[in-house]
Amino acid sequence: MLTADTIEMQNLNAGFVSLFHIDAKGTLAGIFAQIRDGDPVVRDAAIKMLVTRVKDLSPEIATLQFQRTLYAEIKRIVRVSSIQFNYQIKSRNSSVPSSSNPTIF
């Protein structure tokens, strides 16, 4: 997912579509694992790929179960991100004197 080569990107996208046909739920799990656990460059590439590919999936792949899994994974990412964000803000607020850094939360 980190290539600038157009032909390689086309092959990669075709591979993802094939994976969605074989095991849509497993493919989503793998992509969201990269979003949760990957470094920032990989995370951004996985998000971009997911946004561009999911909207083009056929109804036979994008079933109700697929959509539920997708929404559950998105909610999980948002929840984890907000917990991490709150922790970082609280850590920052506790490590800097309050006179120079007003508390956000």
Buried (B, 14 or more C-beta within 10 A) or exposed (E): BEEEEEEEBEEBBEEBBEBBEEEBBEBBEBBBEBBBEBEEEBBBBBBEBBEEBBEEBEEEBBEEEBEEBBEEBBEEBEEEEEEEEEEEEEEEBEEEEEEEEEEEE
